[in-house]
Every structure is written in structure tokens, then in C-alpha cells.
Amino acid sequence: SSFYGKSKLEAENLVKEAGGIIIRSTDVFGPDFKEGYDYIIEGLAKGEMPIIGDGKNFIQWIHVKDLVNALVQAKDKGKKGETYIVAGKDIKTLKELWNLLCKYLEVEPPKKKVSKFVAKTLAHSKLLSGKITGKSPTLIPEYIDKITTNRTFDLTKAKTELGFDPQVTYDEAAREMVEDYK
């Protein structure tokens, strides 16, 4: 639905036409991934990050190590012109992810909830403010949609044809990301 998403689809079509292999991954996370995540971790550390929506939606991100393995497997075993969806080992709710990060931050998990509408309105205002001040916004409306919508994926094709088997758990990744943040 976004310009970014539409440009990725156009790129996929060009790759497919050229006989390339497409790896479609979920959001990537792990150490050194700052965009969006540092804002969340910092907000949780300060007790300022609420649960957005009801926190019951499912999220399935992929750790950078698992994505790299998927890319190597696609190079070795992938079929030209095919698309493979890859995602992480675990599926957690937004609330479970926030709680896990709080565990490693050694802070209380958030109890306050903010509606998706309020969060998107705030994100739009930060986006507008960023355009005026020239600062990159830390929170954009697209992120709100990503973390408040059920996002689980069928990995059967990648597992069957590539041998893809994600290894990194959310627990391991949360620990790494908090250590990187600190």
C-alpha cells in the first residue's frame, strides 16, 4: 500500500522476468538494526512506550542470521523465477515482544495502551514535523500498521525447496538487541 511496497513489487517483477530468485522476508531484526527498534527499546526503557492497540496481534520477524542463511540456501537450491517467503522461528504477540524486551531491559512491561488511531495520528504529526525541521522521524505511520496487524507467514515452500529452518528465537534476539542498545 505504500510507495516503498509498490517499488519492491515492481523490482520483484523485474527480477522474476530476468529469471532471478526472489526472497521475500518479513521485517529483519537483531543487533545493529536501529531503524524503528531503538525508538521502541528506548521508549520501553524509559517507561514511555505503550502497547499499541490491544497487543494481541501476532508478529513474525526474521533475525538477520536466519535471513542470511535463507539467501545462501536460495543461491544454492532456489529455482529461477520463484519467490520464497522467509520469516523467523517464533510467532509472538506484540505484548509478548514488549514484555521480552522489558525482561532484558530489567524494567516493568507497559500497562498503558494507546489505540492504533492515536498512534497513527502521532506518527503522521512526527512525519510532518520531520519534513518541516529536516529531521528524520523516529516513528512513521507504516510502522504502526506493521506492529498492530497480524503478520504471520507460510514458510512451507522455503522449508521444502530450500531447506530453510530458522534458528534464532525471539528470546535470543531480544537479549542481543538490548545489549546492543545499552
C-alpha positions as CSV (number, residue, x, y, z in Angstrom):
1,S,0.0,0.0,0.0
2,S,3.0,2.3,0.4
3,F,5.3,3.8,-2.3
4,Y,8.1,1.6,-0.8
5,G,6.0,-1.6,-1.0
6,K,4.9,-0.8,-4.6
7,S,8.6,-0.2,-5.6
8,K,9.5,-3.5,-4.1
9,L,6.8,-5.3,-6.1
10,E,8.0,-3.6,-9.3
11,A,11.6,-4.7,-8.5
12,E,10.3,-8.3,-7.9
13,N,8.6,-8.3,-11.2
14,L,11.8,-7.3,-13.0
15,V,13.8,-9.9,-11.1
16,K,11.2,-12.6,-12.0
17,E,11.3,-11.6,-15.7
18,A,15.1,-11.9,-15.6
19,G,14.9,-15.4,-14.2
20,G,16.2,-14.4,-10.7
21,I,15.2,-15.8,-7.4
22,I,13.2,-13.7,-5.0
23,I,13.4,-13.9,-1.2
24,R,10.6,-12.1,0.4
25,S,11.4,-11.7,4.1
26,T,9.5,-10.3,7.0
27,D,10.9,-7.4,9.0
28,V,14.5,-8.0,9.9
29,F,15.7,-7.6,13.4
30,G,18.8,-8.3,15.5
31,P,21.9,-6.4,16.7
32,D,22.8,-3.3,14.7
33,F,19.2,-2.9,13.4
34,K,18.4,0.6,14.7
35,E,15.6,1.9,12.5
36,G,12.4,1.8,14.5
37,Y,13.7,-0.6,17.1
38,D,15.9,1.8,19.1
39,Y,12.8,4.1,19.4
40,I,10.8,1.2,20.8
41,I,13.6,-0.1,23.1
42,E,14.4,3.4,24.4
43,G,10.7,4.1,25.0
44,L,10.3,0.8,26.9
45,A,13.5,1.5,28.9
46,K,12.1,4.9,30.0
47,G,8.6,3.5,30.7
48,E,7.1,5.7,27.9
49,M,6.3,3.1,25.2
50,P,2.7,1.9,25.5
51,I,1.1,-1.2,23.9
52,I,-0.3,0.0,20.6
53,G,-3.7,-1.5,20.0
54,D,-4.7,-4.4,22.2
55,G,-1.3,-6.1,21.9
56,K,-2.8,-9.4,20.9
57,N,-1.8,-9.3,17.2
58,F,0.8,-11.8,16.0
59,I,4.2,-10.8,14.7
60,Q,6.8,-13.0,12.9
61,W,10.0,-11.1,12.3
62,I,13.2,-12.7,11.0
63,H,16.6,-12.5,12.6
64,V,19.4,-11.2,10.3
65,K,21.4,-14.5,10.7
66,D,18.3,-16.5,9.6
67,L,17.9,-14.2,6.6
68,V,21.5,-14.6,5.5
69,N,21.1,-18.4,5.7
70,A,18.0,-18.2,3.6
71,L,19.8,-16.1,1.0
72,V,22.6,-18.6,0.8
73,Q,20.1,-21.5,0.5
74,A,18.3,-19.7,-2.2
75,K,21.5,-19.2,-4.1
76,D,22.3,-22.9,-3.8
77,K,18.9,-24.5,-4.1
78,G,16.4,-21.9,-5.3
79,K,14.6,-22.2,-8.6
80,K,14.9,-19.4,-11.1
81,G,11.8,-17.2,-11.3
82,E,10.5,-18.4,-7.9
83,T,9.5,-16.4,-4.8
84,Y,10.3,-17.8,-1.3
85,I,8.8,-16.3,1.8
86,V,11.1,-16.4,4.9
87,A,10.4,-15.5,8.4
88,G,11.6,-16.2,11.9
89,K,11.3,-19.3,14.1
90,D,8.8,-17.8,16.5
91,I,5.4,-16.1,16.4
92,K,4.7,-13.8,19.3
93,T,2.1,-11.2,20.1
94,L,3.1,-7.5,20.3
95,K,2.6,-7.6,24.0
96,E,4.8,-10.7,24.4
97,L,7.5,-9.0,22.4
98,W,7.4,-5.8,24.5
99,N,7.5,-8.0,27.7
100,L,10.5,-9.9,26.4
101,L,12.4,-6.6,25.6
102,C,11.5,-5.3,29.1
103,K,12.8,-8.5,30.7
104,Y,16.3,-7.8,29.3
105,L,16.0,-4.0,29.9
106,E,15.1,-5.0,33.5
107,V,12.1,-2.7,33.6
108,E,8.4,-3.2,34.1
109,P,6.4,-4.0,30.9
110,P,4.0,-1.4,29.8
111,K,0.5,-1.4,31.1
112,K,-0.8,1.6,29.2
113,K,-2.4,1.1,25.9
114,V,-2.9,3.5,23.0
115,S,-5.3,3.0,20.1
116,K,-3.9,2.4,16.7
117,F,-5.7,5.6,15.6
118,V,-4.0,7.7,18.2
119,A,-0.6,6.1,17.4
120,K,-1.0,6.8,13.7
121,T,-2.1,10.3,14.3
122,L,1.0,10.9,16.4
123,A,3.2,9.2,13.7
124,H,1.7,11.5,11.0
125,S,2.4,14.6,13.1
126,K,6.0,13.4,13.6
127,L,6.3,12.8,9.9
128,L,5.1,16.3,9.1
129,S,7.3,17.8,11.8
130,G,10.3,16.0,10.3
131,K,9.5,17.5,6.9
132,I,9.5,21.0,8.4
133,T,12.6,20.6,10.6
134,G,14.6,18.3,8.3
135,K,14.9,15.6,10.9
136,S,14.1,12.0,10.1
137,P,11.1,10.9,12.0
138,T,11.6,8.0,14.5
139,L,8.0,6.8,14.1
140,I,6.2,6.6,10.8
141,P,2.6,5.5,10.1
142,E,3.7,2.5,8.2
143,Y,5.4,1.1,11.4
144,I,2.2,1.5,13.3
145,D,0.4,-0.7,10.7
146,K,3.2,-3.3,10.8
147,I,3.2,-3.7,14.6
148,T,-0.6,-3.7,15.0
149,T,-1.6,-6.1,12.3
150,N,-1.4,-9.9,12.4
151,R,1.7,-10.8,10.4
152,T,2.3,-14.5,10.2
153,F,3.5,-16.3,7.1
154,D,3.6,-19.7,5.5
155,L,7.2,-20.9,5.2
156,T,6.4,-24.3,3.6
157,K,7.9,-23.6,0.2
158,A,11.1,-22.2,1.6
159,K,11.4,-25.1,4.0
160,T,10.6,-27.7,1.4
161,E,12.6,-26.4,-1.6
162,L,15.5,-24.6,0.2
163,G,15.8,-26.5,3.4
164,F,15.1,-23.2,5.3
165,D,15.0,-23.7,9.0
166,P,15.1,-20.5,11.1
167,Q,17.1,-21.0,14.3
168,V,17.2,-17.7,16.3
169,T,14.5,-17.3,18.9
170,Y,12.9,-14.0,19.9
171,D,14.4,-14.5,23.4
172,E,17.9,-14.7,21.9
173,A,17.3,-11.7,19.6
174,A,15.7,-9.6,22.3
175,R,18.8,-10.1,24.5
176,E,21.1,-9.2,21.6
177,M,19.2,-6.1,20.7
178,V,19.0,-4.8,24.3
179,E,22.8,-5.5,24.8
180,D,23.4,-3.6,21.5
181,Y,21.1,-0.7,22.7
182,K,22.9,-0.5,26.1
